[in-house]
Amino acid sequence: MSYFGQQEELGMEYRRIARRLDDLYAAQLGGDSSVYTRQRIGRLEALQQALMGCPGALSGE
């Protein structure tokens, strides 16, 4: 896979995660205060940071 193909794939993954996070944030605004939702948001935010070049985010650093 070429460099540009990899960048496009990373961009698509980033946008997919952003959409999922938007849905979870909306659920929180709607009253969802469950631990499960907060954990999902935390994991997706860490994954998003890792995609942006901060791999330590996945280990909680």
N, C-alpha and C positions, 0 to 999 in steps of 0.2 A: 504494500500500500504506500502511496506517495505521501509526502509531508502534507500536501494540501488536502488529501483525502483523510488523513488522520485529524487534521484541524477541523474539517467539516464534521467528522464523526463526533469529536469532542464537543463542538458547538451544538450539535443536535442533542447530545446527552445532557449538556448544561441546560438547554431550553426545556427538555423533558422534566428534569428535576425542578426547574423554576416553576413550571406549571403545577407540579405536584405540591410544591411548597405553597404556592398561591392558594390552592384548594384547602390545604391544612390551616393556613392562616385565616382563611375565611371561616372555616369551621370553628376555630378558636373565637373569632369575633362573634360567631353565632351562639356561643355558650359552651362549646366543647372544651372542658377543662380536664380531660382525662390524662392520666399518666402516659398511656399508650400514644396519644397524639403528640404530647410533648417529646417523647422519646423518638418518634418518627421524624419530627421536625429537626431534632438534634442530629440524628443520623444523616438526614438529607443535607442539612447545612454543612456538616463535616465533609460529606462526599463532594458537595459543590466546591468547597474550599480546596479540596485535594485536586479537583479538575482544574482549578485556577493556578495550581503550582505550589500548594502548601500541603505536602503529603503528611506532615505532622498532625494535621487536623484529624486524621483518621485514628490516630493513637491518643488523642486528647491532649496533645502538647500545646 
